[in-house]
Amino acid sequence: MLRDQEKNLSLTSKTQGNPAESLFSKARTQSMSLNRIVSEQDAVSQAREAKTARLRELRLEKEAEDRAAAAALAASPKQVGAKRTGKR
């Protein structure tokens, strides 16, 4: 009698699916999705940091060039009576 109940239980659990397996599978799928999302966010963050660093370097180079040009302009002798040809 006990064997028949075990057989019936075994058959019904196989046809209905194991709820523990189903929950585990769902949790595993959610975990994998979360890991993928976190990985994508990390990649975006690293790309943003790299771009920010590159732009900062370019800005600092330009500022240094501008300071050097301003210093060179200030150090050059001024010509008296020279016409300016630049636009205002």
Secondary structure, DSSP 4 states (H G I P E B T S, - for coil): -HHHHHHHHHHHHHHH--HHHHHHHHHHHHHHHHHHHHHHHHHHHHHHHHHHHHHHHHHHHHHHHHHHHHHHHHHSPPPTTPPP-S--
